[in-house]
């Protein structure tokens, strides 16, 4: 009887030891997994970082109509083709398979142009100004006042009137309004009889030239 009891106890202790070893192994595996999973997630996050917001930059925003050209660079795009729109109309498609791309834009006439790039569900825009002048007559009666309008000018940009290539003290530079318009007022007898070469200097580089014939009243 004593020998049987001892055998039964040994069997019980053996089973309990096996269970204990399995429990220890399970705890070790769980601990190892708990340490390994965050490391794997961190490694994957570093290998595939979240994409930054898409950006659009240009080398210049003030252009001469018909001859000027702006270079645009778009970054952080989806790895696919991106669409370019100008004032809401399709302009071209560009290759952005590497997450970036570039394109040029040249205004064919004076205007304010909103250039937009769309990639996946994102879009970014920038503005291009190509100034023009309205209200320039072919003839003007010299003794009368005259108002001329520069349009599509970046707000706050100075517009300077030149007569024969020279500035006039009586016609100071005018800053463009928030709507991109600058009103240039010429006092009476600013123009001379005959041909007058007039120039509008927008900022420091854009020149818009014309000619007005000064005449006497009938």
C-alpha positions as CSV (number, residue, x, y, z in Angstrom):
1,X,0.0,0.0,0.0
2,X,2.8,2.4,0.9
3,X,4.6,1.6,-2.4
4,X,1.4,2.2,-4.4
5,X,0.8,5.5,-2.7
6,X,4.3,6.6,-3.4
7,X,3.8,5.7,-7.1
8,X,0.6,7.6,-7.3
9,X,2.2,10.6,-5.6
10,X,5.1,10.5,-8.0
11,X,2.8,10.4,-11.0
12,X,0.8,13.3,-9.6
13,X,4.0,15.3,-9.1
14,X,5.2,14.4,-12.6
15,X,2.0,15.7,-14.2
16,X,2.1,18.8,-12.1
17,X,5.8,19.4,-13.1
18,X,4.9,19.1,-16.8
19,X,2.0,21.5,-16.4
20,X,4.3,23.9,-14.6
21,X,7.0,23.6,-17.4
22,X,4.3,24.3,-20.1
23,X,3.0,27.2,-18.1
24,X,6.5,28.7,-17.8
25,X,7.1,28.1,-21.6
26,X,3.8,29.9,-22.4
27,X,4.7,32.8,-20.2
28,X,8.1,33.1,-21.8
29,X,6.5,33.0,-25.3
30,X,4.0,35.6,-24.3
31,X,6.7,37.9,-22.9
32,X,8.8,37.5,-26.0
33,X,5.9,38.3,-28.3
34,X,5.0,41.3,-26.2
35,X,8.5,42.6,-26.7
36,X,8.8,41.6,-30.4
37,X,5.5,43.1,-31.7
38,X,6.2,46.7,-30.8
39,X,9.6,46.4,-32.4
40,X,8.2,45.0,-35.6
41,X,5.5,47.7,-35.7
42,X,8.1,50.4,-35.1
43,X,10.3,49.0,-37.9
44,X,7.4,48.9,-40.3
45,X,6.4,52.5,-39.4
46,X,10.0,53.6,-40.1
47,X,10.1,51.7,-43.4
48,X,6.8,53.2,-44.6
49,X,6.5,56.7,-43.0
50,X,3.2,58.6,-43.5
51,X,3.2,60.8,-46.6
52,X,3.7,64.5,-46.0
53,X,1.1,67.0,-47.3
54,X,1.4,67.8,-51.0
55,X,3.2,71.1,-51.8
56,X,3.4,73.3,-54.9
57,X,6.0,75.9,-55.4
58,X,6.9,78.2,-58.4
59,X,10.0,80.3,-59.2
60,X,7.9,83.3,-60.0
61,X,4.3,84.5,-59.8
62,X,4.5,87.7,-61.9
63,X,4.9,87.1,-65.6
64,X,4.9,89.0,-68.8
65,X,1.9,88.0,-70.9
66,X,2.8,85.9,-74.0
67,X,6.5,85.7,-73.2
68,X,6.8,84.9,-69.5
69,X,7.2,81.3,-68.2
70,X,6.9,79.9,-64.6
71,X,8.4,76.6,-63.4
72,X,6.2,74.7,-60.9
73,X,7.4,71.9,-58.7
74,X,5.0,69.6,-56.9
75,X,6.2,67.3,-54.0
76,X,4.7,64.6,-51.8
77,X,2.3,63.3,-54.4
78,X,0.8,59.9,-54.8
79,X,2.9,57.6,-56.9
80,X,0.9,58.1,-60.0
81,X,0.1,60.7,-62.6
82,X,-1.1,64.1,-61.4
83,X,-3.5,66.4,-63.1
84,X,-2.8,70.1,-63.7
85,X,-5.7,72.6,-64.1
86,X,-5.6,76.3,-64.9
87,X,-8.6,78.3,-63.8
88,X,-10.5,75.1,-63.4
89,X,-9.8,73.7,-66.9
90,X,-7.6,70.8,-67.7
91,X,-4.1,71.9,-68.7
92,X,-1.9,68.8,-68.7
93,X,-0.9,65.6,-66.8
94,X,2.5,65.1,-65.2
95,X,4.4,62.1,-64.1
96,X,4.7,61.9,-60.3
97,X,5.6,58.2,-60.0
98,X,8.4,59.1,-57.6
99,X,6.3,61.4,-55.4
100,X,7.3,64.6,-57.2
101,X,7.1,66.3,-60.6
102,X,7.5,69.6,-62.5
103,X,5.9,71.5,-65.3
104,X,5.9,75.0,-66.8
105,X,3.2,77.5,-67.5
106,X,3.1,80.4,-69.9
107,X,0.2,82.9,-70.0
108,X,-1.0,83.5,-73.5
109,X,-2.7,86.8,-72.6
110,X,-3.1,89.1,-69.6
111,X,-5.0,87.5,-66.7
112,X,-5.0,86.1,-63.2
113,X,-4.4,82.3,-63.4
114,X,-5.1,79.8,-60.6
115,X,-2.8,76.8,-61.2
116,X,-4.0,73.7,-59.4
117,X,-2.5,70.2,-59.1
118,X,-4.6,67.2,-58.1
119,X,-3.1,63.9,-57.0
120,X,-5.4,61.2,-55.5
121,X,-7.7,63.1,-53.1
122,X,-5.4,66.0,-52.5
123,X,-5.1,69.3,-54.4
124,X,-2.8,72.4,-54.1
125,X,-3.0,75.7,-55.9
126,X,-1.0,78.8,-56.6
127,X,-1.7,82.1,-58.4
128,X,0.1,83.6,-61.5
129,X,-0.4,87.2,-62.5
130,X,0.1,88.4,-66.1
131,X,-0.6,92.2,-65.9
132,X,-2.4,94.1,-68.7
133,X,-3.6,97.7,-69.1
134,X,-7.1,98.8,-70.0
135,X,-8.5,102.1,-71.1
136,X,-5.5,103.2,-73.3
137,X,-7.0,105.3,-76.2
138,X,-5.3,105.7,-79.5
139,X,-6.0,109.4,-79.3
140,X,-6.4,111.8,-76.4
141,X,-7.2,115.5,-76.1
142,X,-4.2,117.0,-74.4
143,X,-6.0,119.5,-72.1
144,X,-8.1,116.8,-70.6
145,X,-7.4,114.4,-67.7
146,X,-7.0,110.7,-68.4
147,X,-7.4,107.6,-66.2
148,X,-5.7,104.4,-67.1
149,X,-6.1,101.0,-65.4
150,X,-3.5,98.3,-64.8
151,X,-5.2,94.9,-64.2
152,X,-4.2,91.5,-63.0
153,X,-1.5,92.9,-60.7
154,X,-0.5,91.2,-57.4
155,X,-2.2,93.1,-54.6
156,X,0.1,95.7,-53.1
157,X,2.5,95.7,-56.1
158,X,3.5,99.2,-57.3
159,X,2.6,100.3,-60.8
160,X,4.7,103.2,-62.2
161,X,3.7,105.3,-65.2
162,X,6.5,106.3,-67.6
163,X,6.3,108.9,-70.4
164,X,9.0,108.6,-72.9
165,X,10.8,106.3,-70.5
166,X,10.8,108.8,-67.7
167,X,8.9,109.0,-64.4
168,X,6.7,112.1,-63.9
169,X,6.5,113.8,-60.5
170,X,2.8,114.6,-61.1
171,X,2.0,110.9,-61.6
172,X,3.3,108.9,-58.5
173,X,3.4,105.1,-58.4
174,X,0.1,103.4,-57.4
175,X,-0.2,100.2,-55.4
176,X,-2.6,97.6,-56.7
177,X,-5.8,97.0,-54.8
178,X,-6.9,93.7,-53.2
179,X,-8.7,93.0,-56.5
180,X,-5.4,93.4,-58.5
181,X,-6.3,96.7,-60.1
182,X,-4.3,100.0,-60.1
183,X,-5.8,103.3,-61.3
184,X,-3.3,105.7,-62.9
185,X,-4.6,109.3,-63.1
186,X,-2.9,111.6,-65.6
187,X,-3.5,115.3,-65.0
188,X,-4.5,117.5,-67.9
189,X,-1.6,118.3,-70.3
190,X,0.4,115.4,-69.1
191,X,0.6,114.2,-72.6
192,X,2.1,116.3,-75.4
193,X,0.8,117.0,-78.9
194,X,1.8,114.2,-81.2
195,X,2.9,110.7,-80.4
196,X,3.4,109.8,-76.7
197,X,5.2,106.6,-75.8
198,X,3.7,105.4,-72.5
199,X,4.9,102.5,-70.3
200,X,3.5,100.9,-67.2
201,X,6.2,99.4,-65.0
202,X,4.6,96.7,-62.8
203,X,6.9,95.9,-59.9
204,X,10.5,96.1,-61.1
205,X,10.5,93.9,-64.2
206,X,7.2,93.8,-66.1
207,X,6.7,96.5,-68.7
208,X,3.6,97.2,-70.7
209,X,4.0,99.7,-73.4
210,X,1.8,101.6,-75.8
211,X,1.4,104.8,-77.7
212,X,-1.2,107.6,-77.5
213,X,-1.6,110.4,-80.0
214,X,-2.1,113.7,-78.3
215,X,-4.5,116.1,-80.1
216,X,-6.1,119.4,-79.6
217,X,-9.9,119.8,-79.0
218,X,-11.9,120.4,-82.0
